[in-house]
Amino acid sequence: MAEVLSQSQIDELLRSVASGAPEDVQPETPVVKARKYDFLAPKKFTKDTLRVVDSIYNTYVRMIQTTLSSMLRMSCDIELLDIEEQKYNEFNNALNDSDVMSVLSFKVDEDNYYDQPILIQISSSIISIMMDRLLGGLGIPSNEDEFRGYTEIELNVYETINSYLVPLMNDVWQNYFAVNITFERIEENPRLVQDISIEDTVVIVVLNVTIHDISGQMNICLPGNSLEALFKTLEDRRRVPGNRQRDMRRQQDVSETILSNLSGSPLEITVKLGRESEVKLGDIFSMRVGDIIHLDQHKDSDAVLYIENVPWFRGELGIQKNNKAIKIKGSMKRTQ
């Protein structure tokens, strides 16, 4: 029996003939993009390591956004775009001659075994907005095509900006590692910065900065050797339980030292018997020996002992070795 086509099948057949498409068209295989990997220069840092850096600089972004908005009296929007590992020569070759580089001292431990700097590069358009604003302007960027370099006054202003941004970076790192980050100098030509070898691995933190509808990038170059030393120390602490116990004992010793130093601090102690009473000034003028002032408290009630004007104990007044004294009977209930 011959097969009878339905009307929908006939319409589909006519459309395929009219378009000239073959009857059995195979779906296209999706193209998978492959990422090149250089086996001669393997990656030093794992995703967990970069995740810690991401957490540090997400906190830093929130802090500098508030600081710049307050300093420039303009709305500043800062976003963390990317964190990537690359060779230092790749980062340096991507810079322009008009870029200014801030060099920060990045000391990891007490011995300063790895003493490579942190480098900060900000787009010239963003720098010109900040300088124009701090010098009394409206925050209008200069024309990059007519870049004339920076004057000595502008460089001093840029150092002032760094004096606000660098301590914040030191604060966010201190939450994770014992480091010391300080501002060193400004390099007008990024090609002259030779503190990091061109073949060394670095971690680049890319921030997008938007001020007055003008966007630019802020790149923070972290030295790979210093980061490797930091995370190796952190990994050693996690693996060896004795290190954790040693840290706890060290923290306990510090607490005992603090308490020992505080125990010798002088405090003012006062004793009050009765409550405060109100007396007219005229009564004070006419007061004579033998007059009585009503304290609104029973004669056998306890006195209150104050330490630095805070009530701590209650006690009974008396005499010891011909000196007035108070015998502590209990502590006071203090409200928070």
C-alpha positions as CSV (number, residue, x, y, z in Angstrom):
1,M,0.0,0.0,0.0
2,A,1.4,3.3,-1.0
3,E,2.3,5.8,1.7
4,V,0.0,8.9,1.8
5,L,1.7,12.2,2.8
6,S,-0.1,14.6,5.1
7,Q,-0.5,18.2,4.1
8,S,2.2,19.4,6.5
9,Q,4.7,16.9,5.1
10,I,3.8,18.1,1.5
11,D,4.4,21.8,2.6
12,E,7.7,20.9,4.2
13,L,8.8,19.1,1.0
14,L,7.9,22.0,-1.2
15,R,9.8,24.5,1.0
16,S,12.9,22.3,0.9
17,V,12.8,22.0,-2.9
18,A,12.2,25.8,-3.2
19,S,15.2,26.6,-1.0
20,G,17.5,24.0,-2.6
21,A,18.5,22.5,0.7
22,P,19.3,18.8,0.8
23,E,16.8,16.5,2.4
24,D,19.0,15.2,5.2
25,V,20.8,18.2,6.6
26,Q,23.0,17.3,9.5
27,P,23.2,19.8,12.4
28,E,26.5,21.7,12.6
29,T,28.9,20.6,15.2
30,P,29.6,23.3,17.8
31,V,33.1,24.7,17.6
32,V,34.9,24.3,20.9
33,K,37.4,27.1,21.5
34,A,40.7,25.8,22.8
35,R,43.0,27.8,25.0
36,K,46.7,27.7,24.2
37,Y,48.9,26.5,27.0
38,D,52.6,27.2,27.1
39,F,54.3,24.0,28.5
40,L,57.6,25.8,28.6
41,A,56.1,28.3,31.2
42,P,53.6,26.4,33.3
43,K,51.2,28.3,35.6
44,K,52.5,28.8,39.1
45,F,49.3,29.6,40.9
46,T,46.2,27.4,41.3
47,K,42.6,28.6,41.2
48,D,42.4,28.5,45.0
49,T,45.4,30.9,45.2
50,L,43.9,33.3,42.7
51,R,40.6,33.1,44.6
52,V,42.4,34.5,47.7
53,V,43.8,37.4,45.6
54,D,40.3,38.0,44.2
55,S,38.9,38.2,47.7
56,I,41.6,40.6,48.8
57,Y,41.1,43.0,45.9
58,N,37.3,42.8,46.0
59,T,37.6,44.3,49.4
60,Y,40.2,46.8,48.1
61,V,37.8,47.9,45.3
62,R,35.0,48.8,47.8
63,M,37.4,50.8,49.9
64,I,39.1,52.8,47.2
65,Q,35.7,53.5,45.6
66,T,34.5,55.2,48.7
67,T,37.9,57.0,49.2
68,L,38.1,58.4,45.6
69,S,34.4,59.5,45.7
70,S,35.1,61.4,48.9
71,M,38.4,62.8,47.8
72,L,37.2,64.0,44.3
73,R,33.7,64.8,45.4
74,M,32.4,63.0,42.3
75,S,30.8,59.6,41.8
76,C,33.4,56.9,41.1
77,D,32.5,53.4,40.0
78,I,35.2,50.7,40.3
79,E,34.8,47.1,39.3
80,L,37.1,44.1,39.4
81,L,37.3,42.8,35.9
82,D,39.9,40.1,35.8
83,I,42.8,38.4,37.6
84,E,45.3,36.7,35.3
85,E,48.8,35.2,35.5
86,Q,51.3,36.2,32.8
87,K,55.0,37.1,32.2
88,Y,56.2,40.5,33.2
89,N,57.3,41.3,29.7
90,E,53.7,40.8,28.4
91,F,52.4,43.3,31.0
92,N,55.2,45.8,30.3
93,N,54.9,45.6,26.5
94,A,51.2,46.4,26.7
95,L,51.9,49.8,28.4
96,N,52.0,53.1,26.6
97,D,54.7,55.7,26.8
98,S,52.3,58.2,28.4
99,D,51.6,55.8,31.3
100,V,52.8,56.6,34.8
101,M,53.9,53.7,37.1
102,S,53.6,53.8,40.8
103,V,56.2,51.6,42.5
104,L,55.2,50.2,46.0
105,S,57.5,48.3,48.3
106,F,56.1,44.9,49.0
107,K,57.9,43.1,51.8
108,V,56.6,39.7,52.7
109,D,58.4,38.6,55.9
110,E,60.8,40.0,58.4
111,D,63.9,38.9,56.5
112,N,62.5,40.5,53.3
113,Y,63.7,37.5,51.3
114,Y,61.5,38.5,48.4
115,D,61.6,42.2,48.0
116,Q,60.0,42.8,44.6
117,P,57.6,45.8,44.3
118,I,53.9,46.0,43.5
119,L,53.3,48.2,40.4
120,I,50.2,50.2,39.7
121,Q,49.3,51.7,36.4
122,I,46.2,53.9,35.8
123,S,44.9,55.0,32.4
124,S,46.0,58.5,31.6
125,S,42.4,59.6,31.0
126,I,41.5,58.7,34.6
127,I,44.7,60.3,36.0
128,S,43.9,63.6,34.1
129,I,40.4,63.6,35.6
130,M,41.7,63.2,39.1
131,M,44.4,65.8,38.7
132,D,42.0,68.3,37.1
133,R,39.5,67.8,40.0
134,L,42.1,68.1,42.8
135,L,43.5,71.3,41.2
136,G,40.1,73.0,41.3
137,G,38.7,72.0,37.8
138,L,35.5,70.2,36.8
139,G,37.1,66.9,36.3
140,I,37.3,67.0,32.5
141,P,39.9,64.6,30.9
142,S,42.6,66.0,28.7
143,N,43.0,65.0,25.0
144,E,45.3,61.9,24.9
145,D,46.3,62.7,21.3
146,E,47.9,65.9,22.6
147,F,49.8,64.3,25.6
148,R,52.5,66.7,26.7
149,G,53.7,64.8,29.8
150,Y,53.2,65.6,33.4
151,T,54.5,68.7,35.2
152,E,56.2,68.5,38.6
153,I,53.1,69.9,40.3
154,E,50.9,67.2,38.6
155,L,53.3,64.5,39.8
156,N,53.1,65.8,43.3
157,V,49.3,65.7,43.1
158,Y,49.6,62.1,41.8
159,E,51.8,61.2,44.8
160,T,49.1,62.6,47.1
161,I,46.5,60.3,45.4
162,N,48.8,57.4,46.1
163,S,49.1,58.4,49.7
164,Y,45.4,57.7,50.0
165,L,45.3,54.5,48.0
166,V,48.4,52.6,49.2
167,P,47.5,52.4,52.9
168,L,44.2,50.8,52.0
169,M,46.0,48.1,50.1
170,N,48.2,47.5,53.1
171,D,45.1,47.2,55.3
172,V,43.4,44.6,53.1
173,W,46.5,42.4,52.8
174,Q,47.0,42.5,56.6
175,N,43.7,40.7,57.0
176,Y,45.3,37.6,55.4
177,F,49.1,37.9,55.6
178,A,51.8,39.8,57.5
179,V,53.1,42.1,54.8
180,N,54.3,45.7,54.6
181,I,53.3,47.8,51.6
182,T,54.6,51.3,51.3
183,F,54.8,53.9,48.5
184,E,58.3,54.3,47.1
185,R,58.3,56.4,43.9
186,I,56.7,57.3,40.6
187,E,58.2,56.3,37.2
188,E,57.1,58.4,34.3
189,N,58.5,55.9,31.8
190,P,57.3,52.3,32.6
191,R,60.1,50.9,30.5
192,L,62.6,52.1,33.1
193,V,61.1,49.9,35.8
194,Q,63.6,47.0,36.1
195,D,62.8,45.8,39.6
196,I,61.1,42.7,38.2
197,S,62.8,40.5,35.6
198,I,61.1,40.3,32.2
199,E,60.8,36.5,32.5
200,D,59.3,36.5,36.0
201,T,55.7,35.5,36.5
202,V,53.3,38.2,37.8
203,V,49.7,38.3,38.7
204,I,47.7,41.2,37.1
205,V,44.6,42.6,38.8
206,V,42.5,44.5,36.3
207,L,40.1,47.1,37.6
208,N,37.7,49.2,35.6
209,V,37.4,52.8,36.9
210,T,34.5,55.0,35.8
211,I,34.6,58.7,36.7
212,H,32.4,61.4,35.1
213,D,31.2,58.9,32.4
214,I,34.8,58.3,31.4
215,S,36.1,54.7,31.8
216,G,39.7,53.5,32.1
217,Q,41.6,50.7,33.6
218,M,43.7,50.4,36.8
219,N,46.2,47.6,36.6
220,I,47.9,46.2,39.7
221,C,51.0,44.0,39.0
222,L,51.8,41.6,41.9
223,P,55.2,40.0,41.8
224,G,54.9,36.2,41.5
225,N,57.9,35.3,43.7
226,S,56.5,37.2,46.6
227,L,53.1,35.7,46.2
228,E,54.6,32.2,45.9
229,A,56.5,32.8,49.2
230,L,53.3,34.0,50.9
231,F,51.1,31.0,49.8
232,K,53.9,28.5,50.6
233,T,53.9,29.8,54.1
234,L,50.2,29.5,54.3
235,E,50.2,26.0,52.9
236,D,52.9,24.9,55.5
237,R,50.7,26.2,58.3
238,R,47.8,24.2,57.1
239,R,49.8,20.9,56.7
240,V,51.7,21.0,60.0
241,P,49.4,20.9,63.1
242,G,52.2,22.0,65.3
243,N,52.4,25.4,63.6
244,R,48.7,26.0,64.5
245,Q,49.4,25.1,68.1
246,R,52.5,27.3,68.1
247,D,50.4,30.2,66.8
248,M,47.8,29.7,69.5
249,R,50.5,29.6,72.2
250,R,52.0,32.8,70.8
251,Q,48.7,34.5,70.8
252,Q,48.2,33.4,74.4
253,D,51.6,34.8,75.4
254,V,50.7,38.1,73.7
255,S,47.4,38.2,75.7
256,E,49.2,37.5,79.0
257,T,51.8,40.2,78.2
258,I,49.1,42.7,77.5
259,L,47.3,41.9,80.8
260,S,50.6,42.0,82.7
261,N,51.3,45.5,81.3
262,L,47.8,46.6,82.1
263,S,47.9,45.3,85.7
264,G,50.4,48.0,86.7
265,S,48.2,50.9,85.3
266,P,47.1,53.4,88.1
267,L,43.4,53.8,88.5
268,E,41.4,56.4,90.5
269,I,39.2,54.8,93.3
270,T,36.5,56.8,95.0
271,V,33.9,55.9,97.6
272,K,30.5,57.5,97.8
273,L,28.2,57.3,100.8
274,G,24.6,58.3,100.1
275,R,23.0,59.9,97.1
276,E,23.4,63.3,95.6
277,S,21.4,66.0,97.3
278,E,20.3,69.4,96.1
279,V,21.0,72.4,98.4
280,K,20.2,76.0,97.7
281,L,23.1,78.5,97.4
282,G,21.6,80.5,100.2
283,D,21.7,77.5,102.5
284,I,25.4,77.0,101.7
285,F,26.2,80.6,102.7
286,S,24.4,80.1,106.0
287,M,25.8,76.7,106.8
288,R,27.6,76.4,110.1
289,V,29.4,73.6,112.1
290,G,26.9,71.1,113.3
291,D,24.4,71.5,110.5
292,I,23.0,68.3,109.0
293,I,22.7,67.5,105.3
294,H,20.1,64.8,104.4
295,L,21.6,62.2,102.1
296,D,18.4,60.3,101.5
297,Q,19.9,56.9,102.5
298,H,19.8,54.7,105.6
299,K,22.7,55.0,108.0
300,D,23.5,51.3,107.9
301,S,23.4,51.1,104.1
302,D,26.5,50.2,102.1
303,A,28.8,52.6,100.4
304,V,29.6,52.3,96.7
305,L,33.2,52.0,95.5
306,Y,33.8,53.6,92.1
307,I,36.8,52.8,89.8
308,E,37.4,55.5,87.2
309,N,33.8,56.9,87.9
310,V,32.3,53.4,87.3
311,P,30.5,51.6,90.2
312,W,32.2,48.3,90.8
313,F,31.8,47.2,94.4
314,R,29.6,47.8,97.5
315,G,31.2,47.8,101.0
316,E,31.1,48.9,104.6
317,L,33.0,52.0,105.9
318,G,35.3,51.6,108.8
319,I,38.7,52.4,110.3
320,Q,42.0,50.4,109.9
321,K,45.2,51.6,111.7
322,N,43.6,55.0,112.3
323,N,42.8,55.4,108.6
324,K,39.4,55.5,107.0
325,A,38.8,52.3,105.0
326,I,36.1,50.3,103.2
327,K,35.5,46.6,103.5
328,I,34.2,45.2,100.1
329,K,31.1,43.1,100.6
330,G,30.2,42.3,97.0
331,S,30.2,43.5,93.4
332,M,27.7,45.9,91.7
333,K,25.4,44.8,88.9
334,R,26.5,46.8,85.9
335,T,24.3,47.4,82.9
336,Q,25.9,47.3,79.4
